[in-house]
Amino acid sequence: MSDDDFTRRWICSVSESIRWDLKQPAQMQLLESCGRACARAGAVKSAQACGGDLSKFESQMRRWVGKSNIKTVGCTVHIVYDKCYCRLDDEVSWQLGDIYCYCSLGWLKEMFETVLGKPVKAEFLESIKRGGEKCRFVVHLPK
């Protein structure tokens, strides 16, 4: 068995345990933490480089997810993903089911909080994994 196969099987096993052995609030918290860790492992450098400038960060996000997929209305940022951007393969994400979407939520929170230096609230409204056409998130900025 290759190292990649071993890693994939191990992650799938952990994913199954999360899905079947933990109650939903713990699943959500764990996946959100994973998303935050993913952001800190690389992308957060882009957020740090914005130096607290939210519009600069939003411009960066537009380059990643599409020009029309980031809109700010007052203290709310609407984000749309046309696809799942996670680097994990479908086999792993399938094991987690729709709880997997909380990973993306954690990623967004970490990125926006890094730019702003303050906690944000975020929610997802729709996701591809839950049968939606796209993934739609809302980030509520601090006032």
Summary of the structure (lengths in Angstrom):
residues: 143
radius of gyration: 15.6
end to end distance: 52.7
largest distance: 52.7
contacts: 412
relative contact order: 0.18
helix: 61%
strand: 15%
